[in-house]
Amino acid sequence: MRRVFGVKKQTEPPPSIQDASERINKRGDTVEEKIKKLDAELARYKEQLKKTRPGPAQEAVKARAMRVLKQKRMYEGQRDMLYNQTYNLDQVSFAAEGIKDAQQTMSALKGANKELKGMMKTVKIQDIDNLQDEMMDLMDVSNEIQESLGRSYSVPDDIDEDELLGELDALEADMETEGEGVPSYLQPDKETDLDAEFNLPSAPTGHAPMPAGRANLQANDELGLPAVPRASIRG
C-alpha cells in the first residue's frame, strides 16, 4: 500500500513571529560585526594613504580600500534589509498581540454581560420605586411623631405673634434705658439704710454711770451673783 499511494510527509509547523524575528536579529548582528571589521580595515588604509607618497604604492592602497568600501556598502545594504524585515515582523507581532487582547476583552465582556443579565432578573425597577415610596412614608410618619412628642404643653396655641413682637420691642427699649443695658427688674437689690429710713438713735457705746446710792446694790458676791443686802443691826 505504501508503494502504491506513498507515505504522507509530515509537514513542520510554520515558525512563529518570535522565532523569525530572533533569527533575523542574529543575522543582523553577524552583518554588523563584519561592517565593524571593514571599518577598522578602512581606517588602517587611510593611515597608509597619509604616509604613502603618490605613485604605484599609493594606488595599490587605494584599490584595496575601494574593495573594502564596496564590501562595506554591500553589508550595509543587507543590514538595512534585515532591519526592515525585523520592523515588519514587529508590526505583525504587535497587530497579533492586539487581536489577542481584543479577543480576551470580548470574552470578558460576554461573561460580564451574562452575569449582569442574571442579576437584573432578581432586581426590578418597580420594586426599588415601591421601596423608596415606603421609605418616604415612614420618614414622614417619623417626623410627625417627633413633632408630636416635642410639642410644648405650657404655651397656648392662640398667642398673637404681633403682640409678642410688640412686647419684645418694649423689652429691648427698657434694656437700653435702664442702667448699662440691664432692666431694673434684672438689676441686683440695693441694701437700704434702715436707721436713716426710720430715724432711730444710735446705740450707746460706753457704760452708763450708776447712782452712788445703788452702788452697793449692784455689788456681786464671790460667785459673780448680785450680793444680798445686809440688814442693819440695831444697838
Disulfide bonds with the S-S distance in Angstrom:
none
